[in-house]
């Protein structure tokens, strides 16, 4: 499993491409930047572990931070292409991950997860899930507690949740996690239509927001 250390600002990288059949080994992929074979069972296990760790963190600490009871969002989990759950009457978007306010659930395209998992590592899965969970947390706050820079605040909440989960012993620190997290934040900063830089911030802003949560905890994000 993955856990979090404070990460340094990284150079933006290209967003992971949709997955294709891979022939390189994991070691080759790490040295060349190419894709590595993905074991679907391993990836699903990381998804489940990320969901459990982030939800447990918020279940443990939400009330002490915000003075109200916590209710977990639903997790619709993975879909493929346009076959995901609808949100507010709108169809799911391929190669996307999202929190649906009207339905109070999280969902993600497994092809998106596989692309990042293959090209960056398991930290990709943890950060994507923690970020979308951050939006679920925002939906549970008073309006004046939600930043006008909602996407950067969600990055901050993701950093607080993952570092907090590590502090609580829910996830374990692995070598290379900081680098993977930096690459993930850079990759999703401005390379996808659904992570437009004007909405989500550039790589440096997203990394800074994440680190604010890592170093300052939830209170630094609100």
N, C-alpha and C positions, 0 to 999 in steps of 0.2 A: 504494500500500500504506500501511498504517497503522503507526505506531510510538507509543511511549509517552513521555509526560512525567509528572512527578508531578502528580496531580490534587487539587484541593481538594474538601472535603466538599460535596456538593450537596444540594439539596432533593429529596426523593423525587418521582418522576414516575409517572404511570400506566404500567402495563406495556403494551407494544405489543399491540394487538388483532390477531386473526388477519387476514391480508392480504385486502384486497378490491381490485377494479379501481380504479386511481388515475387521476385526471385532472389533478392539479396538476403543475407543474414542480418540479424540485429546489429552485430558488430560492424558490418559493412555499412549499414544504414547510418549508424552513429558517426562514422568517419566521413561519409560522403554526402550526407544529407538526403539520401534517397529513402524510399519507403521500405519498411520491414514487414515481414509477414505478421498478420494479426490473428491470434487465436480468439475466435468470437467468445468462447467461454471465459477466457481471461478478461476480456474487455467488459463483458456483462458483469463479471464478479467485481471489477473495479467500479462500475456504475452503481451497483448495489451497495458497495462499501462506502462510496462517496455520499450516496443518499442517506444511508444510516448515520454516518459520522456528522454530516451537516445538520440533519434533522435533530439528532441527539444533542448537539451543541446548542441549537436554538431552544429546544425543549428544556434544557437545563438552565439557560442563562437569559432567555427573553424576558421573563417576568422581573428579574432583578435589574435589568437594564431599562425596561420601559414601563414597569408597574402595571402590567395587565397580563391576562392569561394568554398562552400561546396555543394555537391550533395549527397542526401541520397542513400544508397544502397537499392536494392529491398529486401523485406522480403517475402520469400516464406512460412515462418511459419512452422507449424507442419506437420510431416508425420509419418507414422508408418512402422517400419521394413525397407524393401528394396523398399518401394513405394515412396521414396522421389525424389526430382529433381536431375538430373544428373549434374555433374560438370566436365567440360573439357572432356566429353565423358565417365567419370567414374560413376558407379551407386552410389547411396547414401548408407551409412553404417548404419545398425541398431544400435539403442541405442547410437546415436552420435549427436553432434551439430557442425556446421561448417560454416565458411565463404568461399564462392566460388569466387576466384579472377577472373577467366575468365568470369563468369556470373555476378559478382558484386552483389551477394545476400547472405542472411543468411537463414539457415534452421536448424531445430532441430527435433529429434524424440520425439513425444509426450510421448512415454513410458519412455524415459530418464527424461523428465520434470516431469512426474507423480511420478517416483520413488523418485527423490529428493524432490519434493513438499510434498510428503507423509512422508518421513523420516526425513527431515531437516526443511522445511518450505518455505514460499514464497520468502525468500531471494535467494534461489537456482535459481529460474526463473530469477530474476533480474540480478544476477551475470553472469549466463551463457550467457544471451543475451548481457549484457554490454561487456563481454569478446570478444565474436565474433564480436561485433560492433567495438571493438578495432582493430581487424584485418582489418576491412573495412577502418578504419581511416589510418592505416599503408599503405594501398594500395593507399591512396590519398596524401601521403607525398613524398618528395624527398628521394632518396635512402639513402643519408647520414643522414637522420633523423630517419631511422628505425634501431633499435638496432639489433645486431647479436643475442641477446637473445629475439627474437621476441615474444615468448609466455609470458615471464615475462613482457615485455613492454605492451602487450595487457592487462595483469592483472593490470598494473599501470594505463593504460588509462581507464580501467573499474572503478577503484577506483576514479579517477578524475571525470569521467562522473557521477557516482552515487552521489558522494558528491556534485558535482557542481549542479546536478539536485535538490538535497535537499536544497542547498543554494538558488537556484532560485525559490523555492516553488513549484516545479513540483511533488515532492514526499514528503512523510511525515515520520518522524522518529517514529518507533514503539519499544516498549520494546522487548528486545530479538533479535533485528536485528544483533547486533554485534556478538553474539554467533552463530547465523545461518550462517552468512557470514564466520566466522572462520571455522565452520564445512564444509561449501561448499568448501572452498579453500583447506582444508585438504583432503576432499573426492576425489576431482578431481586431486589432485597432482600427484598420481602415481598408482592409482588403475584401470585405464582403459587402454586398448591397445592404444587408441588414445590420452592419456595423459601420455605417458611414461615419467618417471622422468628425463631422460637424455635430453628430448626435452622441457618439460614444467617446470622443476624445482620441488624440493620437497616442502612439505607443508610450511616449514619455509620460503623458498625463495619466494614462491607464495604469502604468507601472507605479507611478507616484501614489495614486489613489489606493491601489492594492497594498502598497507598503505602509500607507497610513493606517490601514486596518490591522496589518500584521504587527506593527510596532505600538499602536495606541489602543487597540481593541475596539469594541463596538462603540464606546462613547466618543471616540475620535471621528466616527463616521456620521453620527447623528447631529 
